[in-house]
């Protein structure tokens, strides 16, 4: 059920406050860039 709620919530936020969504996406991208290097290194070593 959560998976169905997230797109609607994201669309709702995008329609009513694009700036907040841009902040949210920036946080997600920063989190991905922080997490990606260790994960990539771990996959390369295994």
N, C-alpha and C positions, 0 to 999 in steps of 0.2 A: 504493500500500500504506500510505503514511503516513496518508492520509485515513481509512482504516478503523481505524487504531490509535488516533487521537486520541480519538474518542468513548468507546472502551472504557477508555482510560487516564483520561479525565475522570470517567467513571462510577465507576471503581475508586477514584479519589481522593475522589470525593463520598461514597461509601459508607463508606470507612475513616477519612477525616479531613475533615469539612465545613469546619473552621476553615481548613485549608490551602487548600481550594478557594476560600473566600471571599477569602483574601489574594490568590490567583491572579487571581480575577475582578476584584478591586480594582485590581491592577496593570494588567490588560488595559484596564479602563475608564479609568484614568489615562492610559495610553498612547494610547487613542483620543481622549481629550479634548485631549491634547497635539498629536496629529497632525491631528485634524479641522479646526481653524480654518485652518491654512495650506492644506490641501487644498480646503476650501470656498472660500477666497479665490481660489485658483488657478482653480477651476472657474467662479467668478463672473466673473473677468477674461477667461477664454477664451470 
